[in-house]
Amino acid sequence: MNRRTTALLFLILIAGAALRIAVDDVREYSPDDEAVYVRTTAFLHEHGWSRYPALVRDYLAHPAEWLYPHPMRWGHFALTTLACEFSGKCDARTLAGLSTAAGILSILLTFLLGREVLGDDAALIAAALTVTSPLQLAMGRRALQDEVFCASVLLTLWLAAVVVRRAGAAPRGRLLLIAASIAATTLTLGVKESSVLLFPGFLLFLFVLAPSPRMQSLPRIAILLFVPPVLHAGITLLLCGGWKTYFELLHVVMTSASSASTPFAQQYSTGPFHRPLFDLVILSPLVMVLAVAAAARSRGERGLTALTLFGAATLIVFGLLTLKNVRYVIPVDPVARLLAASLLASLPRRPWLLLGAIGVIAATELRVFYDVFELADVYDPVTDSLLRALGATPQEPQD
């Protein structure tokens, strides 16, 4: 990178870090999912990972726990345990701090992914737009795994893009890149099992980015797509302590994820097909409008087309299932910012015009964040809560 790009990226990262640290001020954490993450992490921190099979058996023995985060998310628990080792304590604030760090890292990874597929200018603009993302700011202050998942997916996309686009690298360097990409994808699967649903978009993303003739890139793409699930299954099997426990856990996870009859699914994850996209528009209206406009002009530009197909495929897959919660599709948020940035980067070269556009977007998004997540104190950004917090629907009567 040249000095100008490096200096601007540094300033953007400083601004993003300062804002995320400032809003990491949650006083009360959820007694449900966040408490489970803390409790599981504290158990591993105290007793060590040799006790993971006992953790799995205890989870399987209590069906009431099947509605909450499960031991198959060992990737996230590895990171939360590491965070506890660094901080010296293991509580919700520590896990929220991990989310904050992941939010800062997501800004950098958005830039790196954008630089790889769109160029420096669009990458810088996308990083600047990511600073004020309401969804990422909100998830970056919770003891959940959504912002960690976002950063992990961005790392996966970036490394995979490097692998398929740099086929001419030296053999040793190419092998190291492939190994790093496989490790990142395996970690992403370990952070959240539903990341397997990103694979259709992942396949389209890689195939479009691959240089012509694309058929020569299929072996690398196949390795990046098929090796990580095998590794994830092997690691999970070892942690479960045997085939029987592994398949019991897999059955419980798949059954819970596909069930539309659970109270959580009925309240937070059902609705019309377009609900995830609708909620993204509520949270970031200007960015989403620009992203759709950029997607419409993506034909012929591989980077834009690849990002468009990844975002569209992800929204379609999650929209077809009982997973219609906007935080489940959080990786689409930075992808939308990359698309929007590509459009802003194509504007006439007038710095004041670009800065004005970024400023208007930032002001709009910070107001949305303040109204929804500070004033209304929304925990889970579902449609009804978002609309009520923004005054679009009547408030519930007070007792």
Backbone torsions as a table, in degrees:
resi	resn	phi	psi	omega
1	MET	NA	146.8	175.2
2	ASN	-78.4	171.0	-175.0
3	ARG	-63.9	-38.1	-179.8
4	ARG	-60.8	-47.9	-179.5
5	THR	-62.9	-43.9	180.0
6	THR	-61.8	-43.9	-179.0
7	ALA	-65.4	-43.4	179.3
8	LEU	-65.7	-41.8	178.2
9	LEU	-62.3	-40.8	178.2
10	PHE	-60.1	-45.4	179.1
11	LEU	-63.3	-40.6	178.5
12	ILE	-63.4	-43.2	179.6
13	LEU	-65.4	-38.8	177.4
14	ILE	-62.9	-45.3	179.5
15	ALA	-63.4	-44.2	179.8
16	GLY	-64.5	-41.4	179.2
17	ALA	-65.7	-44.1	-179.7
18	ALA	-61.2	-43.7	-179.3
19	LEU	-66.4	-43.1	-178.6
20	ARG	-67.2	-38.5	176.6
21	ILE	-67.1	-36.6	-179.6
22	ALA	-66.0	-37.2	-176.6
23	VAL	-90.6	-1.5	176.8
24	ASP	-80.8	67.2	-172.8
25	ASP	-130.4	28.2	179.9
26	VAL	-64.9	133.1	-178.2
27	ARG	-97.7	-33.1	-179.9
28	GLU	-124.8	128.8	-179.5
29	TYR	-104.3	160.0	-176.1
30	SER	-65.3	136.8	175.1
31	PRO	-77.4	-0.6	-178.1
32	ASP	-101.3	-101.6	-174.0
33	ASP	-59.4	-47.1	-178.2
34	GLU	-62.5	-39.2	178.7
35	ALA	-65.2	-37.0	178.5
36	VAL	-65.8	-43.9	177.7
37	TYR	-59.7	-42.8	-179.7
38	VAL	-66.5	-46.0	-177.5
39	ARG	-62.7	-43.7	180.0
40	THR	-66.1	-43.0	179.5
41	THR	-63.4	-42.5	179.8
42	ALA	-62.5	-38.2	177.6
43	PHE	-61.7	-47.6	-179.8
44	LEU	-67.8	-36.4	179.4
45	HIS	-65.2	-36.4	-176.7
46	GLU	-83.9	-41.7	-171.5
47	HIS	-103.7	-13.4	179.5
48	GLY	89.0	162.9	-175.4
49	TRP	-76.3	-10.0	174.3
50	SER	-66.4	-16.9	179.9
51	ARG	-93.7	9.0	-178.4
52	TYR	-61.3	-41.9	176.7
53	PRO	-56.1	-38.3	177.9
54	ALA	-65.7	-36.3	177.0
55	LEU	-62.2	-42.7	179.7
56	VAL	-66.2	-44.8	-179.1
57	ARG	-62.9	-39.8	178.5
58	ASP	-64.6	-40.0	177.5
59	TYR	-61.7	-45.2	-178.4
60	LEU	-68.1	-27.2	-177.3
61	ALA	-79.2	-8.7	-177.2
62	HIS	-126.8	90.5	-178.4
63	PRO	-55.3	-26.6	178.8
64	ALA	-63.5	-22.7	-179.9
65	GLU	-83.2	-8.1	-173.6
66	TRP	-71.1	-13.3	177.6
67	LEU	-83.1	-7.4	-173.6
68	TYR	-111.2	171.5	179.8
69	PRO	-51.8	139.5	-169.5
70	HIS	-114.2	167.0	-176.9
71	PRO	-68.8	-8.2	178.0
72	MET	-69.5	-13.6	178.5
73	ARG	-88.1	49.1	-176.7
74	TRP	-64.8	-26.7	178.6
75	GLY	-62.8	-42.7	178.7
76	HIS	-69.7	-40.6	-180.0
77	PHE	-66.8	-29.7	174.9
78	ALA	-63.7	-41.4	-179.8
79	LEU	-72.0	-40.4	179.6
80	THR	-67.7	-37.6	177.1
81	THR	-63.8	-40.7	177.6
82	LEU	-63.3	-39.8	178.0
83	ALA	-62.4	-38.4	177.7
84	CYS	-66.1	-37.4	177.8
85	GLU	-62.0	-40.9	-178.6
86	PHE	-71.7	-40.6	-174.4
87	SER	-82.1	-23.4	-178.6
88	GLY	84.6	-2.0	175.7
89	LYS	-143.0	161.3	-173.8
90	CYS	-132.3	89.1	178.8
91	ASP	-141.7	-176.2	-176.9
92	ALA	-63.4	-32.8	179.2
93	ARG	-64.4	-36.8	178.4
94	THR	-65.1	-43.8	179.2
95	LEU	-68.2	-35.8	175.4
96	ALA	-65.8	-35.0	176.3
97	GLY	-63.5	-37.0	174.7
98	LEU	-61.9	-42.6	177.7
99	SER	-62.5	-39.6	177.4
100	THR	-62.2	-45.5	177.9
101	ALA	-61.7	-39.4	178.0
102	ALA	-65.0	-34.1	177.6
103	GLY	-65.4	-41.0	177.4
104	ILE	-66.3	-42.9	178.1
105	LEU	-62.6	-34.3	180.0
106	SER	-62.4	-33.7	176.6
107	ILE	-62.6	-47.4	179.2
108	LEU	-62.9	-44.1	-178.1
109	LEU	-67.9	-32.8	174.4
110	THR	-61.6	-42.7	177.0
111	PHE	-62.7	-47.0	-177.0
112	LEU	-63.4	-42.7	177.2
113	LEU	-64.6	-44.2	179.4
114	GLY	-63.8	-40.3	179.1
115	ARG	-63.1	-35.9	-178.5
116	GLU	-71.4	-37.1	-172.6
117	VAL	-109.6	-17.2	-175.6
118	LEU	-124.5	-24.5	-176.5
119	GLY	110.7	167.2	-173.5
120	ASP	-62.5	-44.7	-174.7
121	ASP	-62.5	-50.9	179.3
122	ALA	-63.7	-36.0	179.8
123	ALA	-63.9	-43.1	177.9
124	LEU	-63.9	-42.7	179.9
125	ILE	-63.9	-42.2	179.3
126	ALA	-63.0	-40.7	177.3
127	ALA	-62.3	-41.0	178.1
128	ALA	-63.9	-40.9	179.0
129	LEU	-66.7	-30.8	-178.2
130	THR	-70.6	-24.3	-178.3
131	VAL	-53.9	-40.4	-173.4
132	THR	-107.8	18.7	178.5
133	SER	-59.1	116.1	-179.1
134	PRO	-60.4	-41.4	-178.5
135	LEU	-64.8	-44.8	-179.1
136	GLN	-71.8	-36.0	175.0
137	LEU	-61.6	-40.9	-178.4
138	ALA	-68.3	-45.9	-178.3
139	MET	-74.6	-21.9	178.8
140	GLY	-77.3	-0.1	178.5
141	ARG	-117.4	7.2	-177.8
142	ARG	-108.3	157.0	176.2
143	ALA	-87.5	45.1	178.7
144	LEU	-111.1	-178.9	-179.4
145	GLN	-107.2	8.2	-173.1
146	ASP	-67.1	-44.2	-179.5
147	GLU	-73.1	-33.2	173.2
148	VAL	-63.2	-41.6	176.7
149	PHE	-60.8	-42.6	178.8
150	CYS	-59.2	-47.7	180.0
151	ALA	-64.6	-39.3	-179.4
152	SER	-65.4	-41.1	177.8
153	VAL	-65.1	-41.9	177.9
154	LEU	-61.4	-41.4	177.1
155	LEU	-62.0	-42.0	178.8
156	THR	-62.0	-47.5	-179.3
157	LEU	-63.2	-42.3	-178.0
158	TRP	-64.2	-50.8	-178.4
159	LEU	-63.8	-39.8	178.9
160	ALA	-65.4	-39.4	178.0
161	ALA	-62.8	-40.1	177.9
162	VAL	-62.8	-42.2	-178.5
163	VAL	-61.0	-49.0	-174.1
164	VAL	-77.5	-24.7	-177.1
165	ARG	-89.0	-18.3	-176.6
166	ARG	-115.0	57.1	-177.5
167	ALA	-66.0	-21.3	-176.7
168	GLY	-87.6	8.1	-179.9
169	ALA	-65.9	161.1	176.9
170	ALA	-59.3	147.2	-175.4
171	PRO	-52.1	-45.4	-179.2
172	ARG	-65.2	-43.8	178.2
173	GLY	-62.7	-38.6	179.6
174	ARG	-64.9	-40.9	178.7
175	LEU	-65.3	-38.9	178.0
176	LEU	-65.0	-40.3	177.9
177	LEU	-63.4	-43.8	179.5
178	ILE	-62.9	-43.4	179.4
179	ALA	-62.6	-42.3	178.8
180	ALA	-64.3	-40.5	179.5
181	SER	-65.5	-42.3	178.1
182	ILE	-62.9	-42.7	179.5
183	ALA	-63.1	-41.9	180.0
184	ALA	-64.6	-42.6	179.8
185	THR	-66.6	-39.8	177.8
186	THR	-62.8	-42.0	176.8
187	LEU	-62.2	-41.9	179.5
188	THR	-59.7	-42.6	176.5
189	LEU	-63.2	-35.2	178.9
190	GLY	-75.7	-23.8	176.4
191	VAL	-73.5	-43.9	179.6
192	LYS	-151.4	121.2	-174.5
193	GLU	-64.5	-26.3	-179.3
194	SER	-70.1	-5.9	176.6
195	SER	-64.0	-16.5	174.7
196	VAL	-62.9	-24.9	178.9
197	LEU	-74.0	-10.5	175.0
198	LEU	-81.9	-10.9	-172.4
199	PHE	-63.6	-36.0	174.1
200	PRO	-58.7	-45.3	176.4
201	GLY	-66.4	-36.1	178.0
202	PHE	-62.3	-43.9	178.6
203	LEU	-61.4	-47.5	179.6
204	LEU	-62.7	-41.3	179.2
205	PHE	-57.8	-48.4	-177.1
206	LEU	-71.3	-40.1	-177.5
207	PHE	-64.6	-40.3	-179.9
208	VAL	-69.2	-38.3	-178.6
209	LEU	-72.0	-25.7	-175.2
210	ALA	-60.1	137.8	179.0
211	PRO	-68.9	155.6	177.6
212	SER	-78.1	146.4	-6.6
213	PRO	-73.9	130.9	-171.8
214	ARG	-65.9	-25.8	-177.7
215	MET	-59.8	-28.3	179.3
216	GLN	-70.3	-19.4	-179.7
217	SER	-89.7	-9.3	-176.2
218	LEU	-59.3	-39.8	177.6
219	PRO	-59.2	-43.2	178.9
220	ARG	-64.8	-42.3	179.5
221	ILE	-63.1	-41.4	179.6
222	ALA	-62.7	-41.1	178.3
223	ILE	-62.0	-44.1	-178.3
224	LEU	-67.1	-26.5	-177.0
225	LEU	-91.1	-35.7	-169.7
226	PHE	-101.3	-28.2	-178.9
227	VAL	-69.3	-44.8	-178.6
228	PRO	-57.3	-44.4	177.5
229	PRO	-60.4	-35.0	178.0
230	VAL	-66.7	-44.7	177.5
231	LEU	-63.0	-42.2	178.9
232	HIS	-60.7	-43.9	178.9
233	ALA	-63.0	-41.6	-179.9
234	GLY	-64.5	-43.5	179.2
235	ILE	-65.2	-43.5	179.2
236	THR	-62.6	-39.5	177.8
237	LEU	-60.5	-45.2	179.1
238	LEU	-63.1	-40.9	-179.5
239	LEU	-68.8	-31.4	179.0
240	CYS	-74.5	-24.6	178.1
241	GLY	87.4	12.0	178.2
242	GLY	159.7	161.3	-177.5
243	TRP	-62.8	-43.7	-175.6
244	LYS	-60.0	-48.2	-179.9
245	THR	-65.5	-37.9	179.4
246	TYR	-61.5	-48.4	-178.0
247	PHE	-70.1	-30.2	174.9
248	GLU	-65.2	-45.0	178.7
249	LEU	-63.9	-44.2	179.5
250	LEU	-59.9	-41.2	179.3
251	HIS	-64.1	-44.0	-179.6
252	VAL	-63.7	-44.5	-178.3
253	VAL	-63.9	-45.9	-178.6
254	MET	-66.9	-38.6	179.5
255	THR	-66.8	-44.1	-179.7
256	SER	-65.8	-39.5	-177.6
257	ALA	-68.9	-33.1	-175.6
258	SER	-92.3	-5.3	-176.3
259	SER	-84.3	130.1	177.3
260	ALA	-99.0	3.7	-174.9
261	SER	-96.0	-8.4	-179.5
262	THR	-72.3	149.8	179.5
263	PRO	-57.5	-38.6	-179.4
264	PHE	-64.3	-45.4	-179.1
265	ALA	-62.6	-41.8	-178.3
266	GLN	-66.7	-34.9	-175.4
267	GLN	-87.6	-34.1	-168.6
268	TYR	-118.9	-16.7	-167.9
269	SER	-129.0	9.0	178.4
270	THR	-105.4	-175.7	178.9
271	GLY	122.6	-170.6	-177.5
272	PRO	-69.3	160.3	-178.0
273	PHE	-53.4	-38.1	-172.7
274	HIS	-90.2	9.6	-174.3
275	ARG	-58.6	-44.6	178.7
276	PRO	-59.4	-42.0	178.0
277	LEU	-65.2	-41.4	179.6
278	PHE	-59.6	-43.2	-179.4
279	ASP	-69.2	-34.8	174.9
280	LEU	-63.0	-38.5	178.2
281	VAL	-66.8	-39.3	178.1
282	ILE	-60.5	-44.1	-175.3
283	LEU	-75.6	-37.8	-175.8
284	SER	-137.7	69.5	-172.4
285	PRO	-61.8	-45.1	-175.9
286	LEU	-68.8	-42.6	178.6
287	VAL	-62.4	-42.7	-177.5
288	MET	-68.2	-37.2	176.7
289	VAL	-63.3	-44.8	178.0
290	LEU	-64.6	-37.8	-179.7
291	ALA	-64.8	-43.7	178.4
292	VAL	-63.6	-41.1	178.0
293	ALA	-62.5	-40.8	178.5
294	ALA	-66.9	-39.2	178.7
295	ALA	-62.1	-35.2	-178.8
296	ALA	-67.6	-22.1	-179.2
297	ARG	-109.0	20.2	-172.9
298	SER	-82.8	-10.8	-175.4
299	ARG	-60.1	131.2	178.3
300	GLY	91.9	-15.6	177.6
301	GLU	-109.4	111.0	-171.4
302	ARG	-60.3	-43.4	-178.6
303	GLY	-60.7	-47.9	178.9
304	LEU	-64.1	-43.2	-179.4
305	THR	-63.4	-42.6	-179.8
306	ALA	-62.1	-45.8	178.7
307	LEU	-65.1	-40.4	179.3
308	THR	-61.5	-45.7	-178.4
309	LEU	-67.3	-38.0	177.4
310	PHE	-62.9	-48.6	-179.4
311	GLY	-63.8	-43.9	-178.5
312	ALA	-65.6	-44.9	-179.1
313	ALA	-63.4	-39.4	179.2
314	THR	-63.6	-46.3	179.0
315	LEU	-64.1	-37.6	179.4
316	ILE	-66.0	-48.2	-177.6
317	VAL	-61.8	-48.0	-179.0
318	PHE	-70.1	-31.0	177.0
319	GLY	-68.0	-27.8	179.7
320	LEU	-79.5	-18.4	-176.3
321	LEU	-107.8	176.2	177.7
322	THR	-86.1	57.0	-177.8
323	LEU	-136.7	39.1	-172.6
324	LYS	-89.4	60.2	176.6
325	ASN	-120.9	127.9	-170.9
326	VAL	-61.6	-28.5	179.7
327	ARG	-73.2	-18.3	175.0
328	TYR	-71.1	-26.0	-179.7
329	VAL	-106.5	30.1	-177.5
330	ILE	-58.1	-28.7	177.0
331	PRO	-63.6	-19.2	178.2
332	VAL	-69.9	-26.0	-178.0
333	ASP	-61.1	-53.3	177.7
334	PRO	-65.9	-31.2	176.6
335	VAL	-64.2	-41.5	177.0
336	ALA	-62.8	-35.9	179.3
337	ARG	-70.0	-33.8	174.8
338	LEU	-65.9	-42.0	177.9
339	LEU	-64.1	-45.8	178.6
340	ALA	-61.4	-39.6	-179.8
341	ALA	-63.7	-36.0	179.2
342	SER	-62.9	-35.1	178.4
343	LEU	-71.8	-43.1	178.5
344	LEU	-64.8	-34.7	179.7
345	ALA	-68.3	-20.0	-179.2
346	SER	-87.5	-3.7	178.8
347	LEU	-68.1	161.5	175.9
348	PRO	-53.4	145.1	-173.9
349	ARG	-72.6	72.8	176.0
350	ARG	-123.9	104.8	-175.9
351	PRO	-54.2	-38.3	-177.8
352	TRP	-65.1	-33.2	178.9
353	LEU	-68.8	-43.3	179.0
354	LEU	-66.4	-45.9	179.1
355	LEU	-63.2	-36.7	177.6
356	GLY	-64.4	-42.7	179.6
357	ALA	-64.1	-44.9	178.3
358	ILE	-63.9	-38.5	179.4
359	GLY	-64.4	-43.0	178.3
360	VAL	-63.6	-43.6	178.7
361	ILE	-62.4	-44.8	-179.4
362	ALA	-62.2	-44.7	-179.9
363	ALA	-62.5	-42.3	179.1
364	THR	-63.1	-44.6	-175.7
365	GLU	-72.8	-36.4	177.7
366	LEU	-65.7	-34.5	176.6
367	ARG	-67.0	-41.6	177.0
368	VAL	-61.4	-46.7	179.1
369	PHE	-58.8	-45.5	-177.9
370	TYR	-63.3	-46.7	-177.9
371	ASP	-65.2	-40.9	-173.2
372	VAL	-84.2	-49.2	-168.7
373	PHE	-102.1	-15.1	175.6
374	GLU	-101.6	-59.3	-178.8
375	LEU	-67.5	-52.8	-177.5
376	ALA	-82.1	-13.5	177.8
377	ASP	53.6	46.3	179.0
378	VAL	-71.3	131.1	179.0
379	TYR	-91.0	-54.9	179.7
380	ASP	-108.1	115.9	-173.3
381	PRO	-76.8	66.3	176.6
382	VAL	-87.2	163.5	-170.1
383	THR	-54.6	-49.8	-176.4
384	ASP	-60.3	-43.7	-179.8
385	SER	-66.0	-38.5	179.8
386	LEU	-65.1	-46.4	-178.2
387	LEU	-65.5	-40.3	178.4
388	ARG	-65.6	-42.6	-178.3
389	ALA	-64.1	-30.8	-179.3
390	LEU	-93.2	5.5	177.0
391	GLY	74.6	17.3	179.9
392	ALA	-82.9	-18.2	175.5
393	THR	-132.7	157.6	-178.5
394	PRO	-60.9	143.9	176.8
395	GLN	-72.2	150.1	177.6
396	GLU	-67.3	136.4	179.7
397	PRO	-62.1	140.3	179.1
398	GLN	-82.8	143.2	177.5
399	ASP	-73.3	NA	NA
